[in-house]
Structure formats: structure tokens, C-alpha cells
Amino acid sequence: MRTIRLLMSLVLATPVAAQWQMQTSNTTADLRGIHNVGNGVAWASGTNGTVLRTEDGGYVWQTCAIPPGAEKLDFRGIQAFDANTAIVMSSGKGDLSRLYKTTDGCHTWKLIFTNPDKDGFWDALMYEEDDDTIFILGDPVHGKFRLFSQQGENSKFGDNWNGYPISAIPGQAAFAASNSLLVYNLGEGMFSFITGGSKSEIIHEEHGLDVKKGLFSEWSRSSLPFASGDSSGAFSVAARPYEKSEGDKRHAVVVGGDYQQPDATAQTAAYSDDWGYKWSPSQTPPHGYRSSVAYDEKLKTWITVGPNGTDISSDDGKNWRAIHPNAALHEPPDADRNWNAISLPYVVGPKGRIGKLDESALK
């Protein structure tokens, strides 16, 4: 038994030689938005109204036209549909939070929605294809989280999804770090989102047909095991595709920490195997604050990134291990760090950093 424990500790402590392949973005903007559409098409976004697009798997990243009046906006979320169509979300106080859309490959843009709350701040953008619905999550205003939605292109954005406002305690917030606060089809409803600050929670939209209630939609809340604080909590959530062979299990992971203490390893990840209702802290956590997490279905591997490095998990978030650049392959010494957001196989970060995962290195 002692030998087995020693071998396990060596496996968990040994870094994996694998890395992100650095790409040329031709920008110095800080990038936080990234969405891989597939078939070689991906879009990225960031500060100073920056939007980028590739149609060839990242070989060339094209600089898009800046949306009108957006030269100083911080585009922290982007949702693309194909090579020509995308929506991009800026984050800022009041009307600095906006949503633009392009349908001609980012040659021109149209402003389609502006934050109506003068004290509001948008944090995340998500499109739910099955119901043709756009969701925008914002920080609390007057003690309530702001959730805007538009179902169908011809409808208007509304802020009253099911008639029940989502209360927030003082200091509770959402972090606009990587546009990965929202996830759909995790709980017993359409979507869920995570919070941080004074209290980290996952909040599920629940709906169904009940004998007494009839058709209903409401909210349920589960605590997340992250430290509280102005700069601490849950920052990113992702769910693994459901597999019938696992019965009632569905795996999900939340990462976070304290962005002002990026090297602190305590309370940086949690996992769930019951559709996101009960959460446990990772037994071997990532080695620092993490702002984004994603699941690689082909490799059966979770990947999480942050300012001080990259970690992977092959046991659904229970244990994490670092990956580092391979000097023998002439990989840059900082290829594992300074990242903000993932949409596999791409990762983006400050000063125009874009990487692409070398999947063969993780096998």
C-alpha cells in the first residue's frame, strides 16, 4: 500500500511535457473572448474594440473592423455562429456594456442591445441553440443579479426570465474573466451560472411539469467551496457531455481562486458528479488561481488556465497536474502561463496572446 501511495504521489507531482502552440494575432489587445466554431473557424475579442477571426484553423488571424463607437470598449465575450456571423459583448459600467452583431464576416457591425442599468456591468454571454436564445448575465443591481435574454432574432431583450428575480447578498458578484460563467443543460433546467465575491454559488434554472405547480420555472442554489472576498470565488464552469453508461452521473468542474493572489493554490477548483448540485473541493488542486476551464472530449481530459500556468485532470476534476513547456521542442518558456480564456483548441490571454493545443502532446 505504501508503494502504491508513493507511485500515485509521483504521478500527481510529475509535470507533463506538453504545451500550447503560440500563434500570431497581430494585436497587443488583452484578449478574454474566444469561441471556436469548428471547421477551422474561430473568433476572439478583447480591449480597444478588438475582434479577430480565423478561417484556417489559426494559421492567419484577421483583424476585424471595430464596431461603431467601440474604440475604447472591452469585448470580454464573443459568440460566433459561422465564418460570417457573430455577436460580441463589451463589459463596462452602464452603457459601456453593449452587444454588437455582424453578418458579413465582421466588415460591418450593428449595435443590437445596450445595458439599460446605469450601475450595471455585464459579465457573460451565452447562446442556447435549442431554444434560439441569447443570455447576458450582469452583476447585481439593487440586490438582484441581472439576466437579460432574447428568444428569437425578431424579439426584444427582456429581463424577467421566469418572473422570479435572482437575489444577491451584499458583496456577491459575477467575474467577467473568461466569459464562462454560464453553462446549459447541467441541472434540471436549461442553464446555470456561478457567482463569487462574498458567496460562491451555482444557481440553476429549474423547470418542468408538476402535478400541483403545473408548468413551472424557478431557481435553485448550491454552495461552492471557494473562499469569499472581493477578488475571490468561482470564475469558470464547464460540464462534460452526458454519457448514458454512467447512469445518473454527470460531471462538472468549477475553477477560480483569488486573482490578486494568483500563486495561492487553496480553493482553486471543485467538482461535481450529480449534475452540479453537490460540490467537493479538488483533492489535488490546480497550482494557482484559474480563470477558465474546458473539457476535451476526444482526450477525456479537463484543462484549466490562469496567469501562472496550465493544469490538466483526467479524473473529472478530483486531481490536477501542471503541464510545462518542452525545451527540447523549442517551446517558449512562458507558453503555459498568462492565459485568460479557453475555447478548445484555442486559448487567449493578455497582449494579444493566442495559443492552440497540441493534442498529441496530451495523449
N, C-alpha and C positions, 0 to 999 in steps of 0.2 A: 504493500500500500504506500509505503514511504517513497519507493522508487517511482510509482505512478504519479504521486503528487509532484515529485521533482521534475518529471518529464513534462507534466502539464504546465508547471510554472515556467519552464524554459520555452515551451511553445508560445505562451501568452506574452513572454517578455521579449522574444526574438523579433526584431523588425523584419518586415517583408520588403524585399528589394523590388520595387515596382513604382511607377510614377505616372504623373500627368505629362503628356507631350505638349510643350509650350507652343502656342500659335501666335501669329502676328495679327493684332487687332487694328493697328494704325490709329490708336487713340490713347490718350492719357486719362480719360474719364474713369471715375470709380464705378465699377460695374456691380450691380446687385440683381438685375433681372436677367434670366436666361430660360429659354424654352426650346427644347428640341422637338421639332415636328416629326422628323423622320425622313427617310429617303434623301438624306443629305441636306435638308433644310433646317436651319435653326436661327433664332433671333436672340439678341442680347440688348440690354439697356442700362443706362446709368446717369451720371450727373451731366449738367450742362446740356440737357435735352438730347443726350446721345442715344441713338438706336443703331444697332448693327444687324446685318443679315448675311448668312451664308447659304449658298445653294449647292455647294460641292463638298459637304462634309467637313467644312472648316479650313479647306485649303486657302480660300480667299474670304475674308470678312469685308463686306461692303459697308460703307458709311452712308446711312440714310439721311434724307432731308430732315431738318429739325422742324417739328410741328410749329405752327404759328404761335408766337408769344411764349415759346417754351425754352428759350435760350438759357435760362437760369434754373430750370426745373430739374428735380432729381427723380428720374424714372426708375423706381425700385421694383416694379412688377411689369411683366410682359406676358401676354398670352397670344400665341400665334395659331393660325388655322391651316395655312399653306404658305407657299412662297410669296403670295401677293397680299394676304390678309392677316392683320394682327391688330391687337389693342394694347396700348401701353398706359400704365398708371404712374402718375407722379405722387410723391409724398411730401407734404408740407402743411403748414398751418393754414386753415381756412381754404380760400380759393386757390392756394398753391397745390392742393390735391385735385388732380384732374384726370380725365380719361379721354384719350385720343384714339382714332381708328384710321387705318389705311386699307385700301382695297386694290391699290395699284403698285404693290411692291415697294412701298414707303417713299414713293416720289412725292405724294401729297398726303396730308392728314386732315381729319375733321375732328373738332372738339365735340364729344358726344355727351359729356357729363362733367359738372364741376361740383365740388363739395359745397353743400348748402349751409354747413355749420361753420361759423366764423372761428370757433375754438376747436374745430375738429382736426383730425390728422389721419390720413388713410395709411393702412399698414399692409394689406394683402389683396390680391386679385385672383379670382379663380373662375373658370368657365366649366359648367357642368353640361356635357354634351347631350346626355339622355333627355334632359328637360330643357335644353337650349336656354340656359340661364347663366347670366353673369353675376358673380357675387363680389362685393367690395366690403372688406372689414376695416373698421376705423376705431381709433381709441375712444374711450368713454367720453360722452358729453352729458353733463348734468347727471352723472352717476349711472349712465346706461351705455353699453357698447353700441356702436353704430354699425348696422349691417344693411347695406343697400343691395338691391337685386333688380335685374331686368330679365324678364322671361319673354323671349322672342324679340327680334330686332325692331319691330314696329311698336313695342310698348315702351312706357316711360319707366325710369328708375323709381322704385319705391323703397321705403324704409320701415315697413311694417310687415315682416315676412309672415308671421302667424298670429299677430295681434298681441303677442306677449313680449314686452321689452326684456332685454338681457341685462340684468343688474350687474354692477361692478362695485366692489368695496373701494374705499379710498386708497389710491396708490396702485391699483390693479390696472394693467395695460396690456397692449399687444406690441411686439417688437417688429419693426419693419426692416429686418436684417437680410432676408433672403426670399421674400415672397413665398414662404412655405408654412404659413400658419393655418391654412385651410386645407382640409382633406375630405374627399367624399367617399360615401359607401363604407364607412368604418363602423359606426354604431348602428342602431336600429332606425336609421333615417337616411336622409340624403347627404348631409355634410356635418362636419365637426370643425371646431377651431380651438387653438390653445392660447393661453394667456400667461403673463409673467408679472413682474413687479412685486407688489405686496402679497400676491397669491397666484400660484401657478395652478391652472386647471385645464381640463379639456371639457368643452361644452358641446354636447351632441344635440342636433336637431332630431327629434323623435316624431314619427308619425305612423299612423296605421288605422285600423278599423276596430273599434271596441264596442262590446255589447251595450255598455252604459254611455260611453262618450260619443259613439258614432265615429265619423271620420274626425281625426284629431291630429294636431301638430303642436308639440311643446318642446321644452328644453330640459335636458338632464346634465348634471355636472359631476365630474370626478376629479379629485385632487391629484396633482402630480408631485413627485418627490424632488422638488427643486428648492433651493434657498430663496428666501424673499429679499427684496432690495430694489432700489431704483434702477440698477443695471443688471439685475439677476432674474433668472427664471427660465421658462421654456421658450425656445426660439424657433424650433422647426419640428414638424411632424410628418411622418410618411407611413404608409401601410403596405404590407406585402400582399400581392394578389391572392385571393382566397383559393384554397385547394380542397376539394371535396374529401380527399383522402384523410384530411386532418379533422374531420367532423366539425365540432363546434368551435374549433380554434381559428382565430385569425390574428396574425401577428402585426404589431405596430411598434414604432420606435419614436421617441421624442428626445431631442438633444437641446442643450443650452449651456447654462453656467452663468458666469459673470464677465461681461465683455470688458469691464475695466480691470479685471484680473485674469487675463487670457491664459496664464500658465497654471491656474488653480484647477486641480483635477476632480475635486469633490463635487458631487451632484451635477454631473455634466451629461448624463444620459439615463433614460428609463425605458422599460419595455413592457409590452402587454401581449397576452395571447388569448384574450377573451373579447376581442372586438373593441378594445380601447376603454374598458370600464374600470378594470383594476390594473394598477401600475406598480412596478417594482424598480428600484434603482439598479443600474447595471453593477454586476459583481466586480468586473474589471472595467472601469470607465475609460472613455477617451482621455488622452493626456492634455486636456485643456478645454477652454470654452469652445463650443461648436455652434455655428450659425446655420448649418444646413445638413440635411441627411436625405439619402435616397437608397432605394433597393435595386440592385442589378439582378433581374430575374434570370438571365442567362447563366450568370456565375453563382447564383444563390448567395449573394454577398451584400451586406449593408456597407455603405460608405458615408463617412461624415467628415466635414471640413471646417476649418476655422483659421484664425490668424497665425497660430503656432504649429499647425500641422494637419495631417490627414490620418484617419483611423478606419479600420475595417472590422466587421464582425461576421462570422459565419455561423453563429448560433442565435440568430434573431435578437441581437442587442444585449445578450447577457454578458458577453466579454468582448472587449475591443483590443486591437493591437495596432501599433503605428506602422505606417509604410514610409520609407525614406528614399531619396534619390539614389540611383545606382551610378556611382562614379565611373565604373567600368564601361557604362554605356554613354558616358559624357552627358548625363542629365544634369541640369543646373542644380546647384546645391540648395536653392530655395524652392524647388519645384513642388514640394509637399505642403508649402505654407502660403500665407497671405491669400486665402480664398474666402469668398462670401457666400456663394450660392451654387447649387448643382441642378442640372437637368441632364442626366446621363445621356451620352458620354462626356458632356461638357461641364466645365467648372469656370466660374468667373470671379474676379477679385479687383482690388484697387489698382489704380494707374494702368487701366486697360488690360489687365492680365486675363488671358483665356487659356485654358488647358483642355486637352482631350484625353480620356482614359485609354491607356494601352491595356485592353482586356487580357491579352495573352500573358501579361505580367502577373495577373492575379490568380491564374489557374494553378 
